[in-house]
Structures are given as structure tokens and as C-alpha cells.
Amino acid sequence: MRIGLLTEGGYPYAFGEARGWCERLVRGLPGHDFALHALTTDARQDARGPVELPANARLAGSAPLWGDVPAVRRRTAPEHPGGRSAGRRARRRFAEHFGDLVAACAALAAGERVIGAESGAESGADGQADRFASGLYGLADLARAGAALPALLRSEEAVRVLEVVCHGPGATPVLQSAQVTDLLAATAELEPALRPLALDWYGDAGLAGVDLCHATSAGAAALPGLLAKRFFGTPLLVTEHGVGLREHYLTDSTAPRTAPVRVLLAAFRRALAAETYARAALITPGGTRARRWQERCGADPARLRTVYPGRDAGPFAAVPDAAPDDSATLVWTGAIAPDKDLVGLLHAFAELRRAVPAATLRIIGGLGADPEAAGYRAQCRALAAQLFPDEAVDARSAGENPVSFEEFGGPTAPTPADAYASATVVVLSSAVEGFPRSLVEAMFCGRATVSTDTGAVCEVIGGTGLVVPPRNPRALAEACRALLADPERRARLGAAARARALELFTVEQNIAAFRGIYLELIAQAPGGPAGCGVTVGGGVPRPFARPAESRMPEGPMPAGAARTPSWARAGGRNRRPRYGAAGEPTAGQAW
């Protein structure tokens, strides 16, 4: 099976967990061929280049979603060689389609509900979902006909269309207040978001030749999948561990954008997500929180199937079942950033030390991607030194701080397995969390955990650990004290956690789930592209269109042919039928 894997800012350019699950999926399914179509999100990814790919994967296409309009190649019609903009008619069609798209976004910003047309849900009084889809696919058809869509999206024509929509009747007051600078900024943001419509990925060597498109988000990465479904009938599978629309809402408030630009972009992303969910054959959220967001954006619950991210349990198999009964070591692992609330953890540990003076805390991990991470780590180090001044037994001995800051690969914690092996209790103190990978690893090691109730923590823990409210140091300290004082309870929780993790969160279960999903979607869409020699409109191959019995010669079968084919008869052991150009036996050749 040929899978078109569509990524945005991830595999094969990103490092860390951003590419982890895709790489595990590709390497875990060596029987499938993966054609990667990657959208990069910053210059650093292009500078690093892609990682080494396994034998069953190839980088079929790559394009940036940043910077100026790239000189991309497009599959163009003969009357528009080189993808030149085709004069007045093309500009008129562009204004019509772009106007439909931004008008639907403006209606959504004004409070109308835009839900995908196929979702079966109400799409608003004016059918804005259909209008958004009409504009989106109209722009794609325009680009496929040879028009230079990226240049049109940055043109004065696009600014005029946007101005008419934003200042028109029914627009929200925020959009009506848009100035020329806001309109220019909005078009500059929409062009990269729509850039996949004009790529050269839709030819026979690209997405026209895959059996299934698998998009890693419902944002820009899903656009090529939507076009492959429209042009070739290719099924679309969407997997989201963190919902891109939610992340946009969280980060957009800190971006240097004006209010009209923020409102318009948020409406566009929501409309695109709704269209993606409506057209996808199946959607696989990585947890309950992602599923709730998808349903809120119009995804049909019947086409939602939760598939948890898989983690490799092998490195943790040799970790002892439990720490010694008299140990009192708390371990925190992860990427240090303000949303991990290490300040709250340090205050909770100070509270715990009053009841358990022998307790120690190991904070193990590097800096997160947050630009404030380095300053936050320095702040935490200063707080630890203030809360726990070095104590020495005499004037000539060096003191020791019960809190240590370490990184994986260092002399004391070379691997995550070594870190968890030293833990009596594993702590997660986050104020904001997605899927807690560190908790899954601790569960593989059979460790009892204390976590804050955020993100997918309760879903992952499932009653095998203690959960407290976020940003509550006193509750965190009390939960840690209870587990440190009860070795038998720690052992019970750790054993239950290991059993749960091995059942739900391994790489094997993740790969098995997608193996079955791939087969299911292909079986439900036998008209998708495959090299079978039979084509439908536009020359698109169609499998299973020629039944196996059509290869049998017409008329009555020769006597005995059903029992013994000619090549198996006496004296003909090494003979084989000769085939004509159409694949049928030649004249005089009997079966």
C-alpha cells in the first residue's frame, strides 16, 4: 500500500517528539511504502534538512510555509505554460473564489456557525460552509489550470477583495475597523496558509499515485489531502495529538498581530478544520481532549477513533519493580518551561521536607522550546538555593542541596531509565500539559506517580496514581508525603500503572491500530488510485474494476481444461501460456 504522509513542521525535518510518532509508524510498517510530503515552518528546518529515512519511505515533496513566495513548480495546463497568471479572466475568477473564502471566514467571525458540508450538522443560514469550500476548491482549480496563485494572493486584487468583505454589511465591528495595514498583513498571512493549493504534488508521481493520504493535522498539512480527495477520490485520514486550532488560540494572543488580523486568521483556521473533519474518511485523535475539540469543530463522532501515541517500552524493561522502601527520592523529568510550574514544585518540596527531612528532588531535563525557558531555569535554580541553603555537618565540610538540576546524558542520569530507576515517586507538576509522555515512561517502570489534573493526565493515569489540582503546592506535597510513607501502596499503584501502560500506550498497539485502519479505509474505497490498468475520468487508475474472471477466454472451456491447464500436461512441464498485449492468451493457446 502506498501512503501519502502529509506533515507540517514535523517529520522528517523536526527533532524530538514532533517527529517521533511518525518515524515509529513508518519504521513499524515496513510492508507499506510512505511518500512523505512535508511542509516546513521555519528556516532552521530547511537548513538542517531531513533526517535519514528508512527504506520504505521517500521524501516525495517539500515546501516552506514561511518567507517570500517560493518559485514552486505547478502542474499546469498547456494553455498556461510555466504557471503564468492568465490575465483578466483569471483575475476575475480569483476575485470570485477568494471573495467566497474570506466572506465565509468573516461570517464565522461574526458568530455564524461554519461546519463542514458533509458533517450532517447545521451549516448556518446562508450556507457559509459550502461557500468556504467553494472558494477553497475554486482557488485550487485555478492554480491547477496554470494561474500563479501565490502571486495573486499577495496582489492588490486580494487586498481589494478583503477590504470589501471586511467593510461590508454584516461584518463584525473588529473587521470593520481594519485599516490598510491590517489588510496587507492578513493577505501576507493567508498566502502561506494557502500555499499548498499551488504545489506540484498532484501529478502521477505525487499524490495521484497513492492509495491513502494520512495528514498529521487539520491545518495546512490537510490541504494536499483535501485536494487529493477532490481530484482523485483518495481517502483522507487525519491524526491529531494536539489540535492545531487549540494551539493557535493559545499562541495567537501573544503574537504581534492586530485584532482584525487575529480574528480573520482564527476564523480561517476554524473553517479549514471544519472542512477537513467533514471530508476525512476517519479522524484519529490522540486523546479525549483532542476528541472534544474535534467534535466542537463539527467532526462526526461516528468517524472519530482514539489512537493513543505509542511509546517504546523496551528501554524500561530492565528497571527494578520498585525503589527501596526506605528511599525518599522525587523525580521530575521533561523540558523545563514556565508551563511546567517548577516553582510550584519547589514550594511543594519545601513543604514536604518539613515532614520528610530525608527527601530529595531530582529535576532532570533540558530546556523547552519556549523562549523564556532559559530564564525560567535560572529562576528555579535561584529559588532552590534560597529555599534549601547548603547545610554542612561542620565548618570544614561542603554542604549539599536536596534539589539537583540535571540533564539526560550527564554523569548521574545518562538515560530516562536510569532516572526512573532512582525514583521513589515520579512527579508531574504542570499547569498546562498535552499527552504526558514522562508519565507513560514512569508507568512502564512500575513507579507510583503524583500528577496535576491537566491535559490528558487523568486519561493516562486511569486511577493508577494520585492526581491533585494544578498550582496547588500544598496538595502536591501532601500526596507525595502519603506515598513516601506507604511502600505497599506505592508497589500496588506501580504494578497497576505498568499493566495499564503496556496495554494501552506501547508502540506495538499504535502500529497495530494504524495497520488495521489503513486496510479498513482502502477496503471501503476500492475506487482509489492503484496500478491496475483500468482508469476512470481524467485517466485516474481504478483498482478492482476488472474482475478476475474477465481474464478467462470467452466460449466453452476445452474438455479437461478445468482440471489440467496446458502447461501442466505431459510433455509440457516447462511450457507457459503466451500473452498478448491485453493480457489475454494468444490465439491457439488453451488453458
FENJOPE-V741099 format. One record per run of one state. SS is the DSSP state (H for helix, E for strand, - for the rest). FROM is the first residue (numbers start at 1). TO is the last residue. If there is no record, write none. Layout:
BEGIN
SS,FROM,TO  SS,FROM,TO
END
This chain:
BEGIN
-,1,1  E,2,8  -,9,16  H,17,28  -,29,32  E,33,40  -,41,42  H,43,48  -,49,56  E,57,64  -,65,77  H,78,83  -,84,86  H,87,109  -,110,116  H,117,119  -,120,127  H,128,144  -,145,148  H,149,153  -,154,155  H,156,166  -,167,172  H,173,176  -,177,179  H,180,198  -,199,206  H,207,209  -,210,211  E,212,215  -,216,219  H,220,232  -,233,234  E,235,240  -,241,243  H,244,252  -,253,258  H,259,279  -,280,281  E,282,285  -,286,287  H,288,296  -,297,300  H,301,303  E,304,304  -,305,310  E,311,311  -,312,313  H,314,316  -,317,328  E,329,333  -,334,335  E,336,336  -,337,337  H,338,340  -,341,341  H,342,355  -,356,359  E,360,364  -,365,366  E,367,367  -,368,372  H,373,387  -,388,390  E,391,391  -,392,399  E,400,400  -,401,402  E,403,406  -,407,415  H,416,421  -,422,424  E,425,428  -,429,436  H,437,444  -,445,448  E,449,452  -,453,456  H,457,461  -,462,465  E,466,468  -,469,472  H,473,484  -,485,486  H,487,504  -,505,505  E,506,506  H,507,524  -,525,534  E,535,535  -,536,536  H,537,539  -,540,540  E,541,541  -,542,547  H,548,551  -,552,565  H,566,568  -,569,578  E,579,579  -,580,584  E,585,585  -,586,591
END
